[in-house]
Amino acid sequence: LGALADVVRRKAAPFTFNGSLGHDRRIVWATFDLDEALAMRGAAGCKVNDVALAVIAGALRRFLPVPETVPPRRVRALVPMSLRRDDEHLRLGNRVSGMFVSLPVDVADARERLHLIAAEMRANKETGQARAFDMALGVAGAAPSLLAPMLSRLPQWWPVAHTVCTNVPGPRERRSLLGRRILEVHPLVPLAVGIGLGFAILSYAGTISITATADAHLVPDAERLAAALRASADELALHLGVR
C-alpha cells in the first residue's frame, strides 16, 4: 500500500505528448544489434531492459522541446512486467503487473542516465512496487462493471504516467510464415488515456526493435523519433566504451 500510495500521490505534470487522443496513429521504429545491447549491459552491470529504457530516455531528450528537458523534468514511464512462471508458458490469458520509472531526460550524460534508470528499477523491485501494481489491478478487476467507465477515466483526472515502455523477448532464431522468411518483427503498444506516445521493445533473431506508437495530433513530428533513437544508442555505446 505504501509503494502504491507513493506513486499515486505524485501527479504527472503533462508533456507535449500528453492530452486527449485522436483517432490517427504514427508508427516509427529503429532496429539495433542485440550483441551490442548485451555488451552495454555487461559494461554497465545492468539489465538489457535498462539499456533499452536509457536509449528511449536519450531519444526523448533529443526529441522534446528544450524547455521540457530542464531539471527537474523527468518522463515517468509505466513498465509492464510479466508475472508468468515457467510452468505457465503456454497458458492463455495475461498475467501482467508493472512498475514506474523516471526517464531522466534532464540529464545530459548518457552513462549517468543508464545508471539512474538501473538503480531506480532495482529499488522498485526491492520495495515491491510490482506487487502493489498487481494488487491495484486485482482490485480494479473485482469492481462492479458499472464502475468500469469511471475507473478507466481515473488516469485522465489524475495522471500517474507520461508514457508506456513495454519489453517482450521474441524468438532467438529466424521464423518463417507460409514459406517466407520473417526478416524483422516490430512490436506495437496501444495508447492509453492521456498518453500520446508509447514504446514497445522486442528482440528477434539477433536484433532489438524499439517501436514508437504516437498520436498523430499530439506528436505531429513522430518521424523524428527513429533518428533520435539511433543517435541515443550510438551515444550510449560510445560512453560505455563498447565501440
Disulfide bonds with the S-S distance in Angstrom:
none
